[in-house]
């Protein structure tokens, strides 16, 4: 069963969507350094208000509306994957620290995990 948690980022209640988290994504996100979390939350707030942060890029292989926040911080790479076109909320599907220091491509294992979580979330929200 997919475990979810809902968190609301409300700056402008009439224009801002809720941000909901897959529990595993939130658990991993909480291990990120404070500065990284702050920057990523800012990018998610922009998404919740209908925009797209400069550090968010579409993940076309996963379908329309899936984005990856990519942040380099002190020699490490952090990623947060979210979906904007699923119900009324912005859904955070995955958060991880990229292990490889070579290349910018998201590892296949991480993409497979996102794909699986997205499929299960869609089934749950039916």
C-alpha positions as CSV (number, residue, x, y, z in Angstrom):
1,X,0.0,0.0,0.0
2,X,1.2,3.5,-0.8
3,X,1.6,5.7,2.2
4,X,0.8,9.4,1.7
5,X,1.0,12.5,3.8
6,X,-0.5,15.9,2.9
7,X,1.2,19.1,3.7
8,X,-0.3,22.5,2.7
9,X,1.9,25.3,1.6
10,X,-0.4,28.2,1.8
11,X,0.8,31.7,1.0
12,X,-2.2,32.9,-1.0
13,X,-5.2,30.6,-0.1
14,X,-7.2,31.3,-3.2
15,X,-4.4,30.7,-5.7
16,X,-2.2,28.1,-4.0
17,X,-2.6,24.3,-4.3
18,X,-1.8,21.9,-1.5
19,X,1.5,20.0,-1.7
20,X,1.0,16.3,-0.8
21,X,3.9,13.9,-0.1
22,X,4.4,10.2,-0.6
23,X,5.6,9.3,2.9
24,X,8.9,7.7,1.7
25,X,9.7,10.9,-0.3
26,X,9.1,13.1,2.8
27,X,11.2,10.8,5.0
28,X,14.1,11.1,2.6
29,X,13.6,14.8,2.1
30,X,13.8,15.4,5.8
31,X,17.4,14.0,5.7
32,X,18.5,16.8,3.3
33,X,20.5,19.7,4.6
34,X,18.4,22.7,5.9
35,X,19.5,24.9,3.0
36,X,18.6,22.3,0.4
37,X,15.2,21.8,2.0
38,X,14.5,25.5,2.0
39,X,15.4,26.0,-1.7
40,X,13.4,22.9,-2.7
41,X,10.4,24.1,-0.6
42,X,10.6,27.4,-2.4
43,X,10.5,25.7,-5.8
44,X,7.5,23.6,-4.6
45,X,5.8,26.8,-3.5
46,X,6.2,28.3,-6.9
47,X,4.7,25.1,-8.4
48,X,1.8,25.3,-6.0
49,X,1.2,28.9,-7.1
50,X,1.0,27.7,-10.8
51,X,4.6,28.5,-11.8
52,X,7.8,26.6,-12.5
53,X,11.1,27.3,-10.7
54,X,14.3,27.7,-12.7
55,X,15.7,24.6,-11.0
56,X,12.7,22.4,-12.0
57,X,12.9,20.5,-15.3
58,X,10.3,18.4,-17.0
59,X,10.8,14.6,-16.9
60,X,9.3,13.9,-20.3
61,X,9.9,10.1,-20.1
62,X,7.4,10.0,-17.2
63,X,4.6,11.9,-18.9
64,X,3.2,15.4,-18.9
65,X,3.3,17.2,-15.6
66,X,6.1,15.4,-13.9
67,X,9.1,17.6,-12.9
68,X,12.4,17.2,-11.2
69,X,14.0,19.8,-9.0
70,X,17.7,19.4,-9.4
71,X,20.0,21.1,-6.9
72,X,23.8,21.0,-6.6
73,X,24.9,21.8,-3.1
74,X,28.4,21.7,-1.7
75,X,29.5,19.0,-4.2
76,X,26.4,16.9,-3.7
77,X,23.3,16.6,-5.9
78,X,19.8,16.5,-4.6
79,X,16.6,15.7,-6.4
80,X,12.9,16.1,-5.7
81,X,10.4,14.7,-8.2
82,X,6.8,16.1,-8.2
83,X,3.6,15.8,-10.3
84,X,1.4,18.8,-11.0
85,X,-1.4,17.1,-13.0
86,X,-2.9,14.7,-10.6
87,X,-6.0,15.8,-8.8
88,X,-6.1,19.1,-7.1
89,X,-2.7,18.8,-5.3
90,X,1.0,19.0,-6.2
91,X,2.3,15.5,-5.4
92,X,5.9,14.9,-4.3
93,X,6.7,11.4,-5.5
94,X,10.4,11.0,-4.6
95,X,13.3,12.8,-3.0
96,X,16.9,11.5,-3.1
97,X,20.5,12.4,-3.0
98,X,22.1,11.5,-6.3
99,X,25.1,9.2,-5.6
100,X,27.0,9.5,-8.9
101,X,29.1,12.6,-9.4
102,X,29.4,12.0,-13.1
103,X,26.7,13.1,-15.5
104,X,23.4,14.8,-14.9
105,X,21.1,12.0,-15.9
106,X,18.8,10.6,-13.2
107,X,19.7,7.0,-12.5
108,X,17.3,4.4,-14.0
109,X,16.6,2.9,-10.5
110,X,15.3,6.2,-9.3
111,X,13.2,6.7,-12.4
112,X,11.7,3.2,-12.0
113,X,10.8,4.0,-8.3
114,X,9.1,7.2,-9.4
115,X,7.2,5.4,-12.2
116,X,6.0,2.8,-9.6
117,X,4.9,5.4,-7.1
118,X,3.1,7.4,-9.8
119,X,1.2,4.3,-10.9
120,X,0.2,3.3,-7.4
121,X,-0.8,6.9,-6.6
122,X,-3.0,7.1,-9.7
123,X,-4.7,3.9,-8.7
124,X,-5.2,5.1,-5.1
125,X,-6.8,8.4,-6.3
126,X,-9.3,6.8,-8.6
